[in-house]
Amino acid sequence: MIICPKEKCTGCYACINACPYHCITMQNDSIGILHPTIDDEKCIHCNLCIKSCPNNCEFEFKSPIKCYATWTKDKEKRKKCASGGIATVFSEYIIKQKKGVVYGTRYTKDLIPITTRSETLEDLEYFKGSKYTQSLVGECFKDIKKDLDIFSYFFPICGRIKYVFFTKAKTYHINVCLLRTERTYIMKKNFLLLFTLLLLALVGTGCGDKVSGSLGKDGAELVGTWNGVGNALGRDDSYSCDYLSFSIDKEGTFTLKDIAQNKTCLSGSLSAKSEKFSLDTREETTAELPSGWDGLGSGSTLSYDMPTKNKLILTYDNVSYLFEKQNDSSKQTSKNSSASPLLNLAENDVWYSNDGSNEDKTTYELSLYDNYMELYSIDPKAATEGEATFLTNFFYLSSRDNEFTFYTYKEASMKLPDFLKDLPDGFSKSTITMKAEDDSITLSYNGKSLSFYNNVIYGLKSDSDSYRLCDTCFNWKFDSSDHFSYFTMNPDTNTLYLYVTDGAEDADEPKYVAGEVHINEKKHTITYHFDKDLSEESIGTDSNLYKIFEKMDKTKLSYTLKDKQLTLKLDKTTYKLTLDEY
């Protein structure tokens, strides 16, 4: 059965939301575009998917009466947002003033666009900006209908209004629609009577599927929705958790949900005692359980820890995930919602270091994110390929001056750098000093430290100019033109190379000259060896740039490297190269 012609399908998920028997899944085609696929064995041919498809509906087009253009007056919001920031203004109004909810598209850590639900101003940060690609909508339309229906039918006598604002990112355009239930004071008597009788029947006969649990001493603090904020502590990056949510109500009912697919992984009741959850789960699951938690179910014990009131660590079978509490929107401030303490340390979020105290001269890679950092090691034999092995991660809790408090994890198998060898085993809070400069970040713990650098090549001395120049890009202005120039390591010869482009703007593959560079750091000179073959192949021998650099072959240039500028001197000519802020 075909829902609609493939060339017209936009991957809107309307058919998935309409199917009552979950017969439809979204599959990537040969170029990565999502299209629905029907399981014929489950399909009952009700044709609801066909009826729900917008491509099968007849539209009546009318000329617009009026057209409006608008934007927010807040300059900071306009910088971060697309379309003048008006969607953010609407969203904030719906959540803050009307106590409604917002559906929008955000990226996961793996840059997968997903459509999610939010009741907080904090989450609006993730919705900002256009995302010109297909979003994983999942079953959001069902949730939107629930949000609208529950208040329009159950509470009309109170005149309560429920607002839903839905921003949907589509390929090459953005659709925005505002949905709301109107205030009404008319209730259908038959529906009210039926609902009342049904409710009394469920309560009287115990037909509800909830099983009461107990939250123990942490009861009040455990209640709420907890969102995954990164990888499993101390595990490799395949243990992703930023797509998970864990909800607990005051009666001890819980739901573990995959928000990327908008599907429930596990639900039921829990009882908390001695920092452990005893689970009583329902059998049905519609999404896969997180990595390492495959055996989680009824009778399982889930350990928990709360390092702070808004952090929750859940552990099962020695695999731990970190969650952060979804705060009440009324208590949120713009300052808290936009805080990114680790990324504010530097413009670049990836740093490298050689630990000179190790005999193997291991290179470590440090990746910074909004609220956590990851530590990798790089085998020196695989340095040119940059193959990294995940070691552990540190989750940001708080900071004061240069002192950052992290939730850390350590086990014997981890080959940590020497300065972290004194970290407590297992889970703990640790204070690490982080000092950021123009080209380095220094981490210190218990009197030991290690520096991480930007724009470097493995194997060079961290205090050398060669080290600082590697993988660094400059703007070089000479012969009345601007030239994009960059230093990089030639993997074939393991030597430093300088590439200078011809200055042509908007070129898909810019032409360049190239040459090998040898640095004498004691005399502050650079010896340039022109690579004729490579340059001729790219730019040709008739190029003026080719002729200039051919004359520089085997010449020594005095240099100074300070801050963001490299100065070269050849006889009476001075060349100034400025670090490119790309």
N, C-alpha and C positions, 0 to 999 in steps of 0.2 A: 504494500500500500504506500502511496506517495502523498505526503501531506501538502506540499507545494513544490513547484519547479525549483530545482537546486539553485539555478542562477538568480532566483528571487529571494531565497532564504537569507535572512540577516542574523540567524542565531539568537532570536529574541527570547527563547525558552517558553513562549506562550503555550506551545503544544505539550511540553513537559508538565507545566502547571495544571493543564486541563485534564490530563490523563488520569483516570481514577485507579488504574491498576499498575502504575509505574512501569509501563511497557517501553518507554522511550528514554534513550540516553543520547547525549551529545558526543559525537565522534569527530576527530580532526580529519580533514581530507588531505590530499597530497601536498597542499601548500599551507597547511596549518589552520584552515578556516573551519569553524564548528558547524556541523549540520546534524539534524536529528536522525537517529536510527531506531527502527521499531523492532521489538522482539515479537515475532509472529506467534510464538507459542503462548505468550501471555495475552496478546491482543484479543479483545472481544468484539472489535469492529463497531464500536459505539460512535465513531466519527467525531468525537468531541475535539480531537486534535485538529482535524480539518476545519471544523467550525470556528475554532479559536484563532487560527492563523490569520494575521492581518492581511496577508496576500490573497486570501480567498474571500475577503469582504469587499462589498461594493461601497465606494466612498462618494459622497456628494460634496463637491467643492464649491465654496462661496467666496466671493471677493471680500477682502478684509474691509471693515468699516473704518477702523483707525489703526495706526501703527505707532508704537512707542519705542524709544531708545532710552536706556537709563544705565547708570553706573553708581557705585557706592562712593560716598564722599571721603571714606577712610583710605588714605593713600597707601598705608601698609598692606591693607587687604587687597587693593588693586594690584600691588606688586606680585603677590603670591597667587592670585586667582586669575582665571580666564573669564572672558566676557564681562569685564568690568566689575567682577566680584558680586554681582547681584544675586547669584544663587546662594552665596554665603550669607548675605543679609536676610534673604527669605528663610533660610534654614535656621539661623539664630532666632528669628522672630517666632517660628513655629515651635522650637524647643523651649525657649526661655519664656515667651509671653503666653503661648497657647498650650504649653505642656504636651505637645505632640511629638511625633517621631519623624526622622528623616531617613530615607533610603538613598544611598549614593554608591559610587564606584571608587574603590581604593586599590592600591597595589599591595600584594603580599611582599615579604622579604625577597622572594624569588621573582619579583616583578610580574606576577600574574594578576590581571585585573579581576576583581570580584565585586559583586554588589552585596552590600551588607546593610543592616539596620542599626540605627543609632538613636539614643535618647539623650546624649550628652554633647555639650559644646566641644569637649576635648576631641571627640572623634571626627568633628568637622574638618580638622586639619588634614586628615587623610583623604577627604573628598575634593580638596582644592585642585584646580588645574584640569585642563582638558586631557582626556586619555583616548586618543584616536585609535582604538582597537576594540575587538570584541571583549565584552565582559562576561564572566561566569555568573549569570543571574541566579541560577539554581531555582529554588522554589519561593523566591521573594514575592511573587505575585500572590501566592496563597497567604503569606504573612501580611501583605498589604490589605488584602480582603478581610482578614481577621481583625486587623487594627481598625478598619472602617466599620465593619459589621457589629463588633461587640458593643460599641458605644451608640450606634444608631438604633439598635434594637433593644438592648438591655437597659439603657439609662436615658431614654428620651424625656421622661417626665422631669428629670433634673435639668434639662436643657444643656447637658454637657456636650461639648464639641470636641471631636477628635480629629486632628490634622495629620495628614501624611504628606510629606514632601519627597518626591522621587526624582532624582537626577540620574539619568541613564546614559552612559557613554556608549556610543555606537561608532562604527567605522566612518571616519571623516565628517561626522557631525554629532551634535549633542541634542537629545530630546529632553525637555524639561516639562513636567506637568505637576500641577498642584491639585491634590485630591482632599476633600473634606466632607464630613457628614454635616448636614444642615441642622440647626436647632429645630426641634419639633416637640410639640406637646401632645401629640395624638398617638396613642398606643392602641394597637389592635387587641381588643379584648380576648379574642380567641387565642392569639399567640401568647399573651400574658398568662392566661389560664393554663395552656398547654405547658409552658415553660415551668410554671410553679408546680404543677402536678409531677412533671418529670424530675424536678429538683427534689421534691419531697420523697419521691420513690427511690431515688439514688441514695439519699441520706438514710431513709428508713430501712432499706434492705441491704445496705452496705455494698452496693454494686459499683461504687467508684473504684478505680484501679490504683488509687494512692495508698501507699503503705506508710504509716507514720514512722518517722525516725527520731533520733535524738541527737542534738548537736553538742551536748556536754558543756564544759566550762567556756568554750570559745563561741558559743551559740550566736550571739548578736554580731560578732565580728565576721563570722563565716557566711552569714546571709548576704546574698547579692550575686552579681554576675562577675566572674573572673575571666579575663581575656589573656590568652597566651601572648607572651612578649618576646620570644626568641627561641633559640635551640634548647634542647635538653641540657641541663648543666653537666659539663664534663663529657659530653658525647660529641660525635661527629655531626656535620651539618645535615645529614640525612634525617636526623631526629628533629624535624621542624615542628614548632608548636605555635607559630604566630597565626595560624588559621583555626585555633581551638578556642572554645569558650566553655566554662564550667559554672553552672548556675545552681545555687542552693537557696531554698526558701526556708522560712522559719519553722516549718513542720518536718524538715529533714528530707524533703524531696529534692533530688538532684537531676541535672541533665548535662551530659557531656556532648558537645555539638561541634561538628565540622562546619564553620561559618563560610568557608570557601565554597562548599557545595550546598550550604544551608540545609544540612541533614543531621539527624541525631545519631551519634555513635552509640550512646548508652544512656539509659535513664532508669530511675527507680528511687529507692530510699536509702539513707545511710544513717548510721549511728556512730557518733564520735566518742572515743574513750582513749585516754593516754596517748593523744596525738595520733590516733589511727582511726580510719573509717572502716566500718564493716558494711559491706554493700549487699543490698537485696535488690536485684535488677530484674527488669523485664527482659524477656527473651528476644524480642524483636529489635534489630538494629538495621538502619538504612545506610550507614556509612562505615568505612573501615576504622578500626581502632588505631590510635597513635602507635608509631613504631615502638616496639618493646613492651607494649601493653596488650598484646594479642590475646593473652589468657584472662584478661580482666572480665569479671562477671559476678554472678551471685555467689556469696560465700567468700569472695576475695577480700583481702585486707589492703587498704590504700593508706600509706603513711602520709601525714601532712605536717608542715612546719610553716610558721608565720614569722619571718624575720622582722617585718614591719606590719602595721595594720592594713596596708594596701598591697602586700606581697604574700603569695601563697605558693609553697612548693609541694607538689604531689609526687609521691614516689611509689612505684610498683615494680617488683622484680628487679630492683637496683637501677631502674631507669627513672630519672626525675625530670619533671617539667616545671617551669616557673610561670606563674600567672600573676596578673596585676588587676586589682579591683576596678571595676567600672564605676566611677564616682557619680554622685548625684549632680546633675547639671546645674542645679541652683547654687552649688557651692564652688563651681569652677570659675576660674579667672583666666583671662586671656594670657596672663603671664605663665600660669601653670600649663596651659594647653599647648603652648609653643616651645616649651623648654626642651633644649637638646644639648645637655651639658657636655657630652663627649665630642659631638661633632663641632661644637664651638671651639674646641681646642685648636683646630687647624682646618684649612680649606680642603685638604686631601685626607681621605679616611683610611688609606692604606699606607703603612710604614714598615720599614725593614731595618734589621740590625744584625751585626755580627757580635757574638759574645766572645770577647777575647780571652776570657778565663777558661773556656772549654777547649780541650785538645782537638776535638773534631771541628772546631770553628763553625759551629752550627749557625745558620742564618735563621732568624725568627721573623715572622710576619705578624703584624698587629693590625687588626681591622676594627675600626671604630664605628659604632652605630648610635642611634639616639639615646638608648639607655643601657647598652652593654657593649663589651668589646670581646673579640675572639683572638686567641693566640694560636699560631701555627708554627711548625718547624719546617725548614727546607733542607733537603739533603744536598750537600755541596756538590755531589756528583751529578745531581739533576738541576743544578742552579740555572743553567741556560734555559731550560724548559720551565723553570719556576714552579715545579711540582711541590705542593705544600701538604703537610699532614696536620690535621686538626689535633690540638693538644687539650685545650680547655677554654672556658669562657668565664667572664666576670660580669655580673649584673649590677648596674649602678643603683645605689640606694640614696645617697646624699653626698653633699660636698661642703667644704669650708676652706676658703682660700685655695691652696693647691692640694689639699688633702681630700681624696675621694674615697668614700666608703662603698665597698662592693660586697655582694654575696658571692663567695668563691667556692670552688669544689676542687679537691685534690685527691688523687689516689696513687698508689705505688707505681703503676704502669706508666704514668705520665713522665715524659722526659722534659721536665721544665728547666728553664734557664736557672743559673746559679742563684740569682737574686730572689727567686721565688721558692727555693728549696725549703725555706723555713715556714711556708704556709701551713696552717693546721690541716690535718687529714680530714677528709670528708667535707661536709658543708659547714661553712662558718662565715662570719662577718670579718672583713679585713680592710684596713685602711692603707691605701697606696697613694703616695705622693706623685703627682703628675705635673711636670713643668714643661710647657710648650714654648718653643722659640720658632724663628722663621723656617728653619729647615730640620728641626728635630723635636722629638718628644722624649723626655727622660722619665722613666718610672723608677721609683725607689720604694723599697720595703725592708724594714728592719736594718737600716744602715747600708744596704746594698742597692745598687742601681744598674740600670741598663738603658742605653739610648737607642731610639729608633729614628730612622731618617727617611725622608722622601726622595724620590727621583734617584735611586741608586741601583747599582748592579752588584750582584753577589760576588764575593771573593776579593774585592778591593778593600783597602784599609779605610775604616770609617772616618779617620781624621785627615784623609788626603783630598786634594783638589780633584783628582781623577774620580774619586768616589762621589764627590759633590756634583760633578759635571755629567755623570752618566745618566742617560734618560732625561735630560733637561733640555727644554726648548727655549729659544731666544728669538727676538726680533732684531734683525741686523740690517741697518740702513747704510748703504753705500751705492755708488754709481747712480745716485738719484732715485733709487728704488728701495722698497722694503722687502727683505728676504726672510722667510721663515727658516730658521736654522735649528738643528738639534744634534746633540751628542748621544751616541748609543754604542753598545758593544757589538762588534762583529762576531757572531757565533762561530764562524769558520776559523778565524784567526785568534779569537779571544783578545782582541785589541780594541782600543777606543777609536771610533770613527766620527767624523764631522760631516754632516750633510747640509748643503745650502741650496734652497730652491730658487727658481728663476724669478720669483716675485709675481708671477701671474695669478690674478685673483680668480676665485671660484673654479679652479682647475680640479677635475676629478682625480687625476693622477699627475701632480705637479712634477715638472722636470727638475733635475738637480745635478749638482756636482758633488763629488765625495772624495774624501781623503782620510788617510790614517793619521792619528794624532798621538804624539808622545810628549808627556809632560815631565819637565824637570822642576820639581817643586822647590829644591834648594836655590836654584838660579832664577826661578819664576819665568821660565821660558817654555814655549810650546813649539815643537818641531812638526811641521806639516808635510806629509808625503802624499802628493796628488795621485789619485787612482784614475789613470787615463782610461782604462777599459770600462770601468763602471760609469764614469762620467760621460764618455763618448756614447755609450749605449743608451743613456738616458737623454742627454741634452744635445749631443752632436758637437763636432769640433769647430763649427762656425759660430757658435754662441759666444757672445762677449763675456759671459760668466765663465765659460770654459777657459778662455784665454787668460783671464785675470788669475784664476786659481792655478793654472798651469805654470805661471811665472812664480808662484809661491812654493812650488815643489822643492822639498828638502830645505826650506828656509826656517830660521828660528824667529819666533815672535815673542817679545816680552809681554807678560800679561799681569793683570790684577783681577782678583775675584772677590768682590765685596758686595754684601747684601744681595741685591737682585740685578747686579750689573757685572758683565765680563768685559774688560777693556784689553784690546790687543794693539800692540805698536809694532809697525814695520817701517824701519828707517824713520822718515818724517811723517808718516801717515798713521793716524790713530783711528781704530775701529771700536765702536761701542755697541755691545750686544746687551739688550735688556730682556730680562726673564719674561717669557710670555705667560700671561695669566689665563691660561686656557682651562 
